[in-house]
Amino acid sequence: MDDPVNTPEFWEACYESEMDGWDLGGPTPVFQRLASELPKGRICVIGCGRGYDAVTFAKSGFDVTAIDFTDNAISATKLNAEKANVNVNLIQEDIFNLPDNLHFSFDYIMEYTCFCAISPLRRFEYDRVVWQLLKPGGKLLGLFLPLDKELDEGGPPWGVTKSELHDLFGLHWKLVSEEMPKDSISKRLDRETLMIWEKK
Ligand SMILES: C[S@@+](CC[C@H](N)C(=O)[O-])C[C@H]1O[C@@H](n2cnc3c(N)ncnc32)[C@H](O)[C@@H]1O
């Protein structure tokens, strides 16, 4: 892939130059809610960043695996898990290059600002990757943004629309629920949609 955004070096540079405007500095309220409501199981957080949401699920009793391809993200997630005294299994790898032994492993995938961080040309591949990681009947917990940006404005983050998400996931997944969360953080309110898709 020629686009530098597809490389860990691009994202390491974002972390090192503090161009990390996506980082909330703590857990996401929407995922705190889901962690308290959903039946416990194995969850995989893809593009985990500093791992605040991975730690939230671990604190709630989920068996958590967090994946990111940067040293910065993985070491920060490790530290945050240690501080919270919880276990998070860490995998430093490109989500498009995961070993086959992870296939059909998880009850849930947690998605937040990873989909919009990858090149839009790879969205079909993304669909396949998350589908393969899940057990039959497993669920993709996706908080997708930004809904208010056009694709041709560039990225990351690249814009996303609800209709694109329906077209992309509609074939191999069943929509369980869809909402514009009232507990989005204020600067993302009405700019993100929470969709839960079940693997068919
Ligand atoms: C915008 S940040 C979001 C981090 C985190 N989800 C959050 O909301 O704070 C995107 C993260 O995905 C990681 N990432 C991007 N493309 C990736 C890929 N192909 N494989 C693994 N990680 C990737 C980056 O290293 C970065 O940590």
The ligand as an SDF file (V2000), in Angstrom:
LIG
                    3D

 27 29  0  0  0  0  0  0  0  0999 V2000
   -7.3160    7.5930   15.3740 C   0  0  0  0  0  0  0  0  0  0  0  0
   -6.4330    6.4630   16.3700 S   0  0  0  0  0  0  0  0  0  0  0  0
   -7.7050    5.8290   17.4460 C   0  0  0  0  0  0  0  0  0  0  0  0
   -7.2160    5.1590   18.6890 C   0  0  0  0  0  0  0  0  0  0  0  0
   -8.3210    4.6850   19.6300 C   0  0  0  0  0  0  0  0  0  0  0  0
   -9.2600    3.7870   18.9850 N   0  0  0  0  0  0  0  0  0  0  0  0
   -9.0540    5.8500   20.2130 C   0  0  0  0  0  0  0  0  0  0  0  0
  -10.2380    6.0680   19.8550 O   0  0  0  0  0  0  0  0  0  0  0  0
   -8.4480    6.5840   21.0170 O   0  0  0  0  0  0  0  0  0  0  0  0
   -6.1920    5.0920   15.2570 C   0  0  0  0  0  0  0  0  0  0  0  0
   -5.3450    4.0090   15.8690 C   0  0  0  0  0  0  0  0  0  0  0  0
   -5.3960    2.8960   14.9920 O   0  0  0  0  0  0  0  0  0  0  0  0
   -4.0840    2.4150   14.7910 C   0  0  0  0  0  0  0  0  0  0  0  0
   -4.0770    1.8220   13.4400 N   0  0  0  0  0  0  0  0  0  0  0  0
   -4.3230    2.4450   12.2720 C   0  0  0  0  0  0  0  0  0  0  0  0
   -4.2620    1.5840   11.2450 N   0  0  0  0  0  0  0  0  0  0  0  0
   -3.9690    0.3800   11.7940 C   0  0  0  0  0  0  0  0  0  0  0  0
   -3.7500   -0.9100   11.2490 C   0  0  0  0  0  0  0  0  0  0  0  0
   -3.8400   -1.1270    9.9320 N   0  0  0  0  0  0  0  0  0  0  0  0
   -3.4590   -1.9260   12.0840 N   0  0  0  0  0  0  0  0  0  0  0  0
   -3.3520   -1.7000   13.4300 C   0  0  0  0  0  0  0  0  0  0  0  0
   -3.5480   -0.4910   14.0090 N   0  0  0  0  0  0  0  0  0  0  0  0
   -3.8520    0.5280   13.1970 C   0  0  0  0  0  0  0  0  0  0  0  0
   -3.1700    3.6100   14.9540 C   0  0  0  0  0  0  0  0  0  0  0  0
   -1.8610    3.2260   15.3230 O   0  0  0  0  0  0  0  0  0  0  0  0
   -3.8800    4.3850   16.0550 C   0  0  0  0  0  0  0  0  0  0  0  0
   -3.4390    3.9950   17.3220 O   0  0  0  0  0  0  0  0  0  0  0  0
  1  2  1  0
  2  3  1  0
  2 10  1  0
  3  4  1  0
  4  5  1  0
  5  6  1  0
  5  7  1  0
  7  8  2  0
  7  9  1  0
 10 11  1  0
 11 12  1  0
 11 26  1  0
 12 13  1  0
 13 14  1  0
 13 24  1  0
 14 15  1  0
 14 23  1  0
 15 16  2  0
 16 17  1  0
 17 18  1  0
 17 23  2  0
 18 19  1  0
 18 20  2  0
 20 21  1  0
 21 22  2  0
 22 23  1  0
 24 25  1  0
 24 26  1  0
 26 27  1  0
M  CHG  2   2   1   9  -1
M  END
$$$$
